[in-house]
């Protein structure tokens, strides 16, 4: 059920939070052994908090839309009394306090059912290099669920939680959402506090929700941001008068043909419904990968180099080896990359003065088999992680909000997603709501 329907039933007495939690725990018992989506399951505290939520609602204390809703947390956000592992055996400290984002969710009445598995330190797109074992796709356990928030995505896709919180530095909310057929919302940079969140790259890091619909993603994002009453969801934008800029040259250059065709078909449907659709160039696209790599590796090494000196053996071989083999960008290289980032931001902002949203696929490939290192294209090979990052990382650099939503499935049954990029989160969500409704009617 959507959060709106869940909230209504909790308040009219036809449903209890404890019922929701028990259903999620039953799902966890079924799905955890085959997906490894959770690092920690909090059954006892979830039941206790659900009972407390039911009691509060029973006496008229209503904390809002998430009151009593089972929620999972990616295991890089501090939760008081729990180890924040960031998917690594090298992290053993118990958090003394909630991260502000977690404290906000708690104040809204969310019930935490567990902490989800992830690519170690968020440095990967497949969630297979975790100190706690690979996350496996619920549809085919030999495939990746995307990353780095893979466990978060699987927890929602299987009903182990109603919504999940992930992080996104280059696509780590949007990639697994696309891989699992969910909505993944990356807010504008700085919109959600990063205090108490294990960093990968503070210049690019964001915290955001994974959900089953755009409306749920909006309310969950607002609950991450504040403790008070949540703002209403923006009204869905009509397709009439909507202008969509399609990043055709960038987004369709290397993409699985069926994914490209289905996203194009969805955009054609929106045009039939009244949207004005035009192709636009992303002029700074050639600088994205190197800019991203320089900024992220410089900031990641600043965090990890002191730790690796004493704890390298506790890192996974893949992530630890990648960090140890990397050269720290110089101050001059880092400054140049920051300038390039600003140019990418200006490029995207300029495009968004011409159209309401930008559009491109959410993911260039279907979820790859675990262990696959490269993708083969007609013009050559590409690292799997780069193929998965390519469509999402520009908008961490530009710091604009972006969202992925499912628009179909391939003939093999894998989800296909559309990514939208907007000027600000409310207008982006309004557009995504309109597009979600328009495509549902087709």
Buried (B, 14 or more C-beta within 10 A) or exposed (E): EBBBEBBEBBEEEEBBBBBBBBBBBEBBEEBBEEBBBBBBBBBEBBBBBBBBBBEBBEEEEBBBBBBBBBBBBBBBBBBBEBBBBBBBBBBEEEBEEBBBBBBBBBBBBBBBBBBBBBBBBBBBBBBBBBBBEBBBBBBBEEBBBBBBBBBBBBBBBBBBBBBBBBBBBBBBBBBBBBBBBBBBBBBBBEBBBBEBBBBBBBBBBBBBBBBBBBBBBBBBBBBBBBBEEBEEBBEBBBBEEBEBBBBBEBBBBBBBEBBBBBBBBBBEBBBEBEBBBEEBEBBBBEBBBEBBBBBBBBBBBBBBEEBBEEBBEBBBEBBBEBBEEBEEBEEEBBEBBBEBBBBBBEBBEEBBEEBBBBBBBBBBBBBBEBEBEBBEBEEEEBEBBBBBBBBBBBBBBBBBBBBBBBBBBBEEEBBBBBBBBBBBBBBBBBBBBBBBBBBEEE
